[in-house]
Amino acid sequence: MTRTFSEAEIVQISGQQAKDEFMHAGTGLWTVLYDFERVSQRPVSAVAFSVLAPPSLRSEFLSTSGWDATAAFGQPGTITTYGKTKSTSYFPFGNDQGMEPIVIVTDSAGTRESQILICQEFRLVFELFEDAETGNLIKVLDDGMEETVVEVTGKTVRARSSYLARFRALKQLDLWLYTDVTSHFPEAPQCTDLKRFDMEWKDNDSSGSNSVGVALGYPTSLFNAKKYFAPGPVEKCNLWEYEDRNRSYEDFIIGEDEFGKPVTFTCEEDKLANYFGKNPEAPHYLTPVFFRRDVLLKYYNHAELYTVSSGSVSCGTRWNLRMDNDHEEYVAVFLGDLGRDLPDTERQYWKGFNIAPRGPMSSTYSQRSYEGKWVDAQQPDHRFKAAYEELQSRWNNDHGWQIYRQPHDADKTIIRRLHVPLNETQSEFEDQLMNLAKLLVDFLNEKALVKEIGKGPDGERGLGKLQRFFTMTGYEYVKEDNALLREIQELRSRVSAHSKGSDYSNYIAGKLGGMQKKEFVRNLLGESTEMLKRWTDFSAIYTADSGEKS
């Protein structure tokens, strides 16, 4: 009995399977722009390519099913025309039709591996960074997180469809996708009527063909197709002057009515009142909005991305929000600053911590904002960081070395992570004790101390060297400071233990003495700050040359 084509073979040899797959290309989260991973493979060889082209070329391109550019497209070149005179013109992409590449493949010349390059303009428009290990292109988002926009795997390149749509809108060019699929059927039955599997089509946005013949003694099909995605309005690029048109603004609680129901209003700057008569019936730009303090936890926990300082929180140079974080119970931000200075994703995050007004803004922030005075922060973590920095600077300037060494890369953000606990959880409490111990004990500059006072007994640790240094130099508060540092070291040892039982709970309860964890750390930071200030003052007294008081 003569075998006939199976249903699965018919779907494949007729090109219907390839067409169905191709018509879905570019409609998902990712769009394949270049794929030569399966070129010349058996039983199916498939390749894909893409170009940008002016809309005026649509009818010309759709008139045939063949590719309008090859994989070598996009290289610079010249075109010479002959009329009354010979004229040669240079074209950066080697054509005079306005076509542009997104992916460029360099010629290997037989001596080097070909390179896959991504359109430089695409990279610069979206400020993409190349991952040196993978070759992927990365976008740093407004919240500091990273997003892969272009993936390069072997001989395959795919990009996020949304970025391609924005790029098309910006340039007002069509994105053309091409595919070529060759299928081999060595086990197919003998058949003389292969032409029945041929097809050709042309739609408003795609065209293609499938032809079947005999090659190498068995049936082989060749499917090729193309289609385009039109650009949206230029405003859809969501870039530069078009960016704000697509922003969404949250409503925040700014007060309560007489029955305790929250009163909210938008943070959009253009809808707020100011001192120049704008929107007189609306709340003022400087209306304070209040938040739970743990709104800052995200930023402290990702100190490699964010910086929380006295009066502001920022994400590198991407955004900076002024805020009042010098109050024990809450954080406050001006309503207009929320709309002007935060990206959409961050405003949505902050809204989850929004509370009704609890009291006035701190004296520190009020003086800075309304009176133009720069006054020191009162919160103990801000005061500690200022004292720590001043200590390091003073000793370096006076003596050419610092009490604390510079931390290694993995620990460089420790001081930025340090803060008064934002809640009463055990993890917040223990994390801050660990941070404080690293800053005050682990980072002691033991090499510099030994250089000043000589080698001590075998097994002498950092605190022993510091105590010996201050004792030899006549420092007045050796006993008090050593006791504080030893207490911090002991606390760190307890909280870092792998297993914690009732002894640990009893120890911590005894240390707290009825205080809240936040209050305990506040006091510890306050005492540590006073110690650092004493060391800073002692720098003027200590004479490095003699090792004695002047």
C-alpha positions in Angstrom: 0.0 0.0 0.0 1.4 3.4 -1.0 1.9 5.7 2.0 0.3 9.2 1.7 1.3 12.4 3.4 0.1 12.6 7.0 -1.9 15.5 8.2 1.1 16.9 10.1 3.3 16.6 7.0 0.7 18.4 4.9 0.5 21.3 7.4 4.3 21.6 7.2 5.0 21.0 3.5 2.2 23.4 2.5 3.7 26.2 4.5 0.7 26.7 6.7 2.5 26.0 9.9 5.3 28.4 9.0 2.7 31.0 8.0 0.8 30.7 11.3 4.0 31.1 13.3 5.2 34.1 11.2 1.9 35.9 11.5 2.3 35.8 15.3 5.8 37.2 15.1 6.2 40.6 16.7 2.8 40.5 18.5 4.1 39.2 21.9 6.4 40.6 24.6 9.5 40.0 22.4 10.2 40.4 18.7 12.9 38.3 16.9 15.0 40.7 14.8 17.7 38.4 13.6 17.9 34.6 13.7 20.5 32.5 11.8 20.8 29.9 14.5 19.2 27.2 12.4 20.5 28.1 9.0 21.3 25.1 6.8 20.0 22.7 9.4 18.0 19.6 8.6 15.1 18.8 8.5 14.1 22.4 9.0 16.3 25.4 8.2 14.9 28.8 9.3 16.3 32.3 9.3 14.8 35.7 10.2 15.8 39.3 9.6 14.4 42.8 10.0 14.8 46.4 8.7 13.2 49.8 9.2 11.8 51.5 6.1 9.7 54.5 5.1 5.9 53.9 4.7 6.2 55.0 1.1 7.9 51.6 0.3 5.0 49.4 1.5 3.4 48.8 -1.9 6.8 48.1 -3.6 7.8 45.7 -0.8 4.5 43.8 -0.7 4.5 43.2 -4.4 6.9 40.3 -4.0 7.5 37.7 -1.3 11.3 37.9 -1.4 13.4 39.8 1.0 14.1 43.4 0.4 17.4 43.3 2.2 20.0 40.6 3.0 21.7 39.7 6.2 24.6 41.9 5.2 22.3 45.0 4.9 23.2 48.2 6.8 26.8 48.6 5.9 27.9 52.1 4.7 28.5 52.5 1.0 28.3 54.7 -2.1 25.9 54.9 -5.0 27.0 56.2 -8.4 24.6 57.5 -10.9 25.2 58.2 -14.6 23.4 60.9 -16.4 24.9 63.9 -18.2 27.5 63.7 -15.5 28.7 61.0 -13.2 27.6 61.5 -9.5 28.7 59.5 -6.5 26.9 59.9 -3.1 27.7 58.4 0.3 25.0 56.6 2.3 25.6 55.6 5.9 23.4 52.5 5.4 24.3 51.7 1.8 20.9 52.6 0.2 19.1 55.6 -1.1 15.6 54.4 -0.2 15.7 55.5 3.5 16.0 51.9 4.8 17.8 51.5 8.1 19.1 48.5 10.0 18.3 47.5 13.6 20.8 44.6 13.5 24.0 44.8 11.6 26.2 41.8 11.0 29.9 42.5 10.2 31.7 40.6 7.5 34.0 38.0 9.0 36.4 38.2 5.9 37.3 34.6 6.7 39.7 35.5 9.4 37.5 36.6 12.3 34.1 35.7 13.7 31.3 37.9 12.4 29.9 40.4 15.0 26.3 41.2 15.7 25.8 44.9 16.3 22.7 46.7 17.5 21.7 50.0 16.0 23.6 52.7 17.9 20.8 55.1 17.6 18.4 52.7 19.2 20.8 52.2 22.1 21.3 55.9 22.6 17.7 56.9 22.4 16.8 54.5 25.2 20.1 54.9 27.1 20.9 51.2 27.0 24.0 49.7 28.6 25.7 46.6 27.2 26.2 43.7 29.6 29.8 42.7 28.9 29.3 39.1 29.7 26.1 38.4 27.7 26.0 41.2 25.1 22.5 42.0 26.2 21.3 45.6 26.2 20.0 46.8 29.6 17.8 49.7 30.5 18.1 51.2 34.0 14.5 52.2 35.0 13.5 55.2 37.0 13.2 53.1 40.1 16.8 51.9 39.7 15.8 48.4 38.7 17.2 47.0 35.4 15.3 45.6 32.4 16.7 43.6 29.5 15.6 45.3 26.3 17.7 43.4 23.8 18.8 39.7 24.2 21.7 38.3 22.1 22.0 34.5 22.2 24.4 33.0 19.7 23.1 34.0 16.3 19.7 35.2 17.6 18.7 38.7 18.5 15.3 39.6 20.0 14.1 42.9 21.5 11.2 44.1 23.7 8.3 44.8 21.4 7.3 47.9 23.3 10.7 49.6 22.8 10.5 48.8 19.1 7.0 50.3 18.9 8.3 53.5 20.6 11.3 53.6 18.2 9.1 53.2 15.2 6.9 56.1 16.5 9.9 58.3 17.0 11.3 57.7 13.6 8.0 57.3 11.8 9.3 54.2 10.0 7.8 50.8 9.5 9.4 47.7 11.0 9.7 44.9 8.5 10.1 41.3 9.5 11.3 38.6 7.1 11.5 34.9 7.4 12.8 32.1 5.2 12.0 28.4 6.1 13.3 25.4 4.2 11.8 22.1 5.1 13.2 18.7 4.0 11.0 15.5 3.8 13.4 12.6 3.1 10.9 10.1 4.4 7.9 11.5 2.5 6.0 9.3 0.1 6.7 9.5 -3.7 4.4 12.1 -5.1 4.1 13.8 -8.4 1.5 16.3 -7.5 3.7 18.5 -5.2 2.5 21.8 -6.8 -0.8 21.5 -5.0 1.2 22.6 -1.9 2.3 25.8 -3.5 0.7 29.0 -2.3 1.1 32.7 -2.5 -0.6 35.5 -0.7 -0.6 39.3 -0.3 -2.5 41.2 2.4 -2.6 44.8 3.5 0.5 44.3 5.7 2.1 41.0 4.6 3.0 38.8 1.7 4.6 35.5 1.1 4.8 32.3 -0.8 5.5 28.6 -0.4 6.9 26.4 -3.2 7.5 22.7 -3.2 9.7 20.7 -5.4 12.1 17.7 -5.4 15.7 18.3 -4.3 18.3 15.7 -3.4 15.7 13.0 -4.4 12.9 14.0 -2.0 10.3 16.7 -1.5 11.6 20.1 -0.2 9.5 23.2 0.6 10.7 26.8 0.6 8.6 29.3 2.6 9.4 33.0 2.6 7.4 35.9 3.9 7.5 39.5 5.0 5.2 41.8 7.0 5.4 45.3 8.5 4.4 47.0 11.7 3.4 50.6 11.1 4.5 53.4 13.4 2.1 55.0 15.8 1.8 58.7 16.4 5.1 60.3 17.4 3.6 61.1 20.8 3.7 57.3 21.5 7.4 57.3 21.6 7.1 58.6 25.2 10.4 60.4 25.0 11.5 63.9 25.9 8.8 66.5 25.3 6.3 63.7 24.8 7.1 61.9 28.0 5.0 63.9 30.4 1.9 63.5 28.3 1.8 59.8 29.4 2.4 60.4 33.1 -0.3 59.4 35.7 -0.6 61.4 38.9 -1.8 59.9 42.2 -4.2 61.5 44.7 -2.7 61.7 48.2 -4.3 62.2 51.6 -3.8 65.9 52.6 -6.3 66.0 55.5 -9.5 64.8 57.0 -13.1 66.1 57.0 -15.0 66.6 60.3 -16.0 62.9 60.3 -12.5 61.6 59.9 -12.8 60.8 56.2 -9.6 61.3 54.3 -9.4 64.3 52.0 -7.3 63.7 48.9 -6.0 65.8 46.0 -3.8 65.2 43.0 0.0 65.8 43.1 0.1 67.1 39.6 1.9 70.4 39.7 -0.2 72.2 37.0 -3.3 71.7 39.2 -1.9 73.1 42.4 -1.9 76.6 43.8 1.4 78.6 44.2 2.5 82.0 45.5 1.8 83.6 42.1 -2.0 83.2 42.0 -2.2 79.9 40.1 -5.2 77.7 40.9 -6.3 79.7 43.9 -9.0 77.3 44.9 -6.7 74.3 44.9 -4.3 73.1 47.7 -0.9 74.7 47.7 2.1 73.1 46.1 3.7 73.2 49.6 0.9 71.2 51.3 2.6 68.6 53.4 1.8 65.0 52.8 2.6 62.4 55.5 3.8 58.8 55.2 4.8 56.0 57.5 8.5 55.9 58.1 8.9 52.4 56.7 8.3 53.9 53.2 12.1 54.3 53.3 12.8 50.7 54.0 13.0 49.8 50.3 15.7 52.5 49.7 17.8 51.5 52.7 17.7 47.8 51.7 18.9 48.7 48.2 21.6 51.2 49.0 23.5 50.2 45.9 20.7 52.0 44.0 19.3 54.6 46.3 20.7 57.2 48.7 18.7 58.3 51.8 20.3 61.5 53.3 19.1 64.1 55.6 16.3 65.8 53.7 16.2 63.7 50.5 16.1 60.3 48.8 17.5 59.8 45.4 18.2 57.2 42.7 21.5 58.1 41.3 21.0 61.1 39.0 17.6 59.8 37.8 15.5 61.4 40.4 15.8 63.2 43.7 12.9 63.8 46.2 13.2 66.4 48.9 11.5 65.1 52.1 11.3 65.7 55.8 12.8 62.6 57.4 14.0 64.3 60.6 10.9 63.4 62.6 10.6 60.3 64.8 7.2 59.2 63.8 6.6 60.0 60.1 8.1 61.2 56.9 6.6 64.3 55.1 6.8 65.5 51.5 5.4 68.6 49.8 2.4 67.6 47.6 3.9 69.3 44.5 7.3 67.6 44.9 5.6 64.2 44.8 4.2 65.0 41.3 7.2 66.9 40.0 10.2 64.8 41.3 9.1 61.2 41.4 8.5 58.8 38.4 5.1 57.1 38.2 6.2 53.8 39.7 7.7 55.5 42.7 4.5 57.7 43.4 2.5 54.5 43.3 4.9 53.0 45.8 4.7 56.0 48.2 0.9 56.0 48.0 0.8 52.7 49.8 2.4 54.4 52.9 0.3 57.6 52.8 -1.4 58.5 56.2 -3.5 61.4 57.4 -1.6 64.3 58.8 -0.2 63.5 62.3 1.5 66.8 63.3 3.8 69.5 62.0 6.8 69.0 59.9 10.1 68.9 61.8 11.8 72.1 62.9 14.8 71.1 60.9 12.9 70.8 57.6 10.7 73.9 58.3 13.8 76.1 58.8 15.4 74.7 55.7 12.4 75.0 53.5 10.6 78.2 54.7 13.4 80.2 56.2 16.3 79.2 53.9 18.5 78.2 56.9 20.7 75.2 56.8 20.4 73.6 60.2 21.8 70.3 61.3 19.5 67.2 61.4 18.4 66.0 64.8 17.7 62.4 64.0 20.5 60.3 65.5 21.3 58.3 62.4 21.9 61.5 60.4 24.0 63.0 63.2 26.0 59.7 63.4 26.8 59.7 59.7 27.8 63.4 59.8 30.1 62.8 62.8 31.6 59.6 61.1 32.4 61.6 58.0 33.8 64.5 59.9 36.1 62.2 62.0 37.5 60.5 58.9 38.1 63.9 57.1 39.7 65.5 60.2 42.2 62.7 60.9 43.1 62.3 57.3 43.8 66.1 57.0 45.6 66.3 60.3 47.7 63.1 60.2 47.4 61.5 56.8 45.5 58.5 58.0 42.0 57.6 59.2 40.7 55.9 62.3 38.5 53.7 60.0 39.8 52.0 56.8 37.9 52.3 53.6 35.5 49.3 53.3 35.8 46.7 50.6 33.4 46.9 47.6 30.8 44.6 49.2 30.6 46.8 52.3 30.7 50.3 50.7 27.0 50.8 51.2 27.0 49.8 54.9 26.9 53.4 56.1 24.1 54.3 53.7 22.1 51.3 55.0 22.5 52.4 58.7 19.3 54.0 60.1 17.1 54.1 63.1 14.8 51.0 62.8 11.7 51.9 60.8 9.6 49.4 62.7 9.8 47.1 65.6 10.6 43.9 63.7 13.5 41.8 64.9 15.1 41.8 61.5 15.2 45.7 61.4 16.7 45.7 64.9 19.3 43.1 64.3 20.3 44.6 60.9 21.1 48.0 62.4 23.1 46.5 65.2 25.2 44.6 62.6 25.7 47.7 60.5 26.8 49.7 63.5 29.2 47.1 64.6 30.8 46.9 61.2 31.3 50.6 61.0 32.7 51.1 64.5 34.5 47.8 65.1 35.2 45.8 61.9 36.4 48.8 59.9 39.0 49.9 62.4 42.2 50.8 60.6 44.4 48.3 62.4 47.4 48.7 60.2 47.6 52.5 60.8 47.1 52.0 64.5 50.0 49.5 64.7 52.1 51.8 62.6 51.5 54.6 65.2 52.0 52.5 68.4 53.9 49.4 67.4 53.0 45.8 67.5 51.1 44.6 70.6 50.7 41.2 72.2 49.9 38.2 70.1 46.2 37.8 69.2 45.5 41.5 69.9 42.3 42.5 68.1 41.1 45.8 66.7 39.5 47.1 69.8 42.6 46.2 71.8 44.8 48.2 69.4 42.5 51.2 69.6 42.4 51.1 73.4 46.2 50.9 73.5 46.5 53.8 71.0 44.2 56.1 73.0 45.9 55.0 76.3 49.4 55.8 75.0 48.3 59.1 73.6 46.7 60.3 76.8 43.1 60.3 75.5 40.7 61.1 78.4 37.7 58.9 77.7 39.4 55.5 77.0 37.4 53.6 79.6 33.9 54.9 78.5 34.5 54.5 74.8 36.0 51.1 75.1 33.0 49.9 77.1 30.6 51.3 74.5 32.5 49.6 71.6 32.7 46.3 73.5 28.9 46.4 74.1 28.3 47.0 70.4 30.6 44.1 69.6 28.8 41.8 72.0 25.4 42.8 70.6 26.6 42.0 67.1 28.0 38.6 68.3 24.6 37.7 69.9 22.4 38.7 66.9 24.7 37.0 64.4 24.6 33.7 66.1 23.1 31.0 63.8 20.7 29.7 66.4 18.9 31.8 69.0 17.1 30.3 72.0 15.7 31.6 75.2 19.1 32.9 76.4 19.2 35.2 73.4 15.7 36.5 74.1 16.5 37.0 77.7 19.7 38.8 76.9 18.0 41.2 74.4 15.1 41.8 76.8 17.6 42.7 79.5 19.4 45.1 77.2 16.2 46.8 76.2 15.1 47.2 79.8 11.5 47.9 78.6 12.5 50.2 75.8 11.3 49.8 72.2 13.9 48.5 69.8 13.8 51.7 67.9 14.5 53.7 71.1 17.4 51.4 72.0 19.1 51.9 68.7 18.5 55.6 68.8 20.3 55.8 72.2 23.1 53.6 70.9 23.6 55.9 67.9 23.5 59.0 70.1 26.2 57.7 72.4 28.3 56.6 69.4 28.0 60.0 67.8 29.3 61.7 71.0 32.2 59.3 71.0 33.1 60.1 67.4 32.9 63.8 68.1 35.3 63.4 71.0 37.8 61.6 68.7 37.5 64.4 66.2 38.3 67.0 68.8 41.2 64.8 70.0 42.8 65.0 66.6 43.8 68.6 67.2 45.5 67.5 70.5 47.2 64.4 69.3 50.6 64.9 67.7 51.5 62.1 65.4 55.2 62.8 65.4 55.6 62.4 69.2 52.7 60.1 69.9 51.9 62.3 72.9 49.5 65.1 73.7 50.8 68.6 72.7 
